[in-house]
Amino acid sequence: MKTLHSNPSKIINVTPLSLTFCTYHQKKISFITQRGIEGPPDLIVEILSPFNSRTDMVTKKNTDLEFGVNEYWIVDPFQKNITVYTQSSGQNVPSHVFTGKDKVSSPQVFPH
């Protein structure tokens, strides 16, 4: 993760991601520029590995939620679950944990 200060009035957060999702309905067109995604995406999905668990579960999650990401999903292939954090649930309390054969959904990001 890097925080770049190219302009003293702007803070740019750059993190390597597993999956980033931006919806069209939230006027994200100007948000995707030649430089990349400028602003918080609607959804970030991180897939844990034995080498990145602590970083993804704490540091990146907290930073991304602070920067305005609507939902942050942590996929744990070892525990076979998906833990969802949202702006409304906060950094420390999951809004939902999907396990087993649960149908994974997000009314906030993927409305019907």
C-alpha positions as CSV (number, residue, x, y, z in Angstrom):
1,M,0.0,0.0,0.0
2,K,1.3,3.5,-0.9
3,T,-0.1,6.9,0.0
4,L,1.3,9.3,-2.5
5,H,1.3,13.1,-1.9
6,S,1.7,14.5,-5.5
7,N,-0.2,17.6,-4.4
8,P,-0.4,18.8,-0.8
9,S,-4.2,19.1,-1.1
10,K,-4.7,15.6,-2.4
11,I,-4.0,12.2,-0.8
12,I,-3.8,9.3,-3.2
13,N,-4.2,5.8,-1.9
14,V,-2.7,3.0,-4.0
15,T,-3.2,-0.7,-3.0
16,P,-2.8,-3.9,-5.0
17,L,-6.2,-5.4,-5.2
18,S,-7.8,-8.8,-5.9
19,L,-11.0,-7.3,-7.4
20,T,-12.4,-3.8,-7.7
21,F,-16.0,-3.1,-8.8
22,C,-17.4,0.3,-9.8
23,T,-21.1,0.6,-10.7
24,Y,-22.3,2.8,-13.6
25,H,-25.3,4.1,-11.7
26,Q,-23.2,6.0,-9.2
27,K,-21.8,8.3,-11.9
28,K,-18.4,6.8,-11.9
29,I,-17.5,7.6,-15.5
30,S,-15.3,10.6,-14.6
31,F,-13.9,8.6,-11.8
32,I,-12.2,6.1,-14.2
33,T,-9.4,8.1,-15.9
34,Q,-6.2,7.4,-17.8
35,R,-4.4,7.4,-14.4
36,G,-6.7,4.7,-13.1
37,I,-9.6,4.7,-10.6
38,E,-9.7,8.0,-8.9
39,G,-11.8,7.7,-5.8
40,P,-13.4,4.9,-3.8
41,P,-14.9,2.0,-5.8
42,D,-18.2,0.5,-4.7
43,L,-16.7,-2.9,-3.8
44,I,-13.3,-4.4,-3.1
45,V,-13.0,-8.2,-2.8
46,E,-9.8,-9.5,-1.2
47,I,-8.9,-13.2,-1.4
48,L,-6.8,-14.3,1.5
49,S,-3.6,-16.2,1.2
50,P,-1.3,-17.4,4.0
51,F,1.0,-14.5,3.2
52,N,-1.4,-11.6,3.1
53,S,-4.1,-12.4,5.7
54,R,-3.1,-9.8,8.4
55,T,-2.6,-7.0,5.8
56,D,-5.9,-7.7,4.0
57,M,-8.0,-8.3,7.1
58,V,-6.8,-5.2,9.0
59,T,-4.7,-2.6,7.3
60,K,-6.1,-2.6,3.8
61,K,-9.7,-3.1,5.0
62,N,-9.5,-0.1,7.4
63,T,-7.8,2.1,4.9
64,D,-10.2,1.3,2.1
65,L,-13.2,1.9,4.3
66,E,-11.8,5.2,5.5
67,F,-11.3,6.2,1.9
68,G,-15.0,5.6,1.2
69,V,-15.3,2.1,-0.3
70,N,-19.0,1.0,0.1
71,E,-18.3,-2.6,0.7
72,Y,-15.1,-4.7,1.5
73,W,-15.4,-8.4,1.2
74,I,-12.8,-10.8,2.6
75,V,-12.8,-14.2,0.9
76,D,-11.2,-16.8,3.2
77,P,-10.7,-20.0,1.1
78,F,-9.3,-21.8,4.2
79,Q,-12.4,-21.2,6.4
80,K,-14.7,-21.2,3.4
81,N,-16.5,-18.0,4.2
82,I,-16.9,-14.4,3.0
83,T,-16.9,-11.6,5.5
84,V,-18.5,-8.4,4.4
85,Y,-17.7,-5.0,5.9
86,T,-19.7,-1.8,4.9
87,Q,-19.5,1.9,5.6
88,S,-22.5,1.5,7.9
89,S,-21.2,-1.5,9.8
90,G,-17.7,0.1,10.3
91,Q,-14.2,-1.3,10.3
92,N,-14.5,-3.7,13.2
93,V,-18.0,-5.3,12.9
94,P,-18.9,-7.3,9.8
95,S,-22.3,-6.6,8.3
96,H,-22.6,-10.2,7.2
97,V,-20.6,-13.5,7.0
98,F,-21.5,-15.9,4.2
99,T,-20.6,-19.5,4.8
100,G,-21.2,-22.9,3.2
101,K,-23.9,-22.8,0.6
102,D,-25.2,-19.3,1.4
103,K,-26.2,-17.2,-1.6
104,V,-23.8,-14.3,-1.6
105,S,-25.6,-11.0,-2.3
106,S,-25.2,-7.3,-1.8
107,P,-28.4,-5.2,-2.2
108,Q,-26.3,-2.1,-1.8
109,V,-23.8,-2.8,-4.6
110,F,-26.0,-5.2,-6.8
111,P,-29.6,-4.0,-6.4
112,H,-32.3,-6.1,-7.9
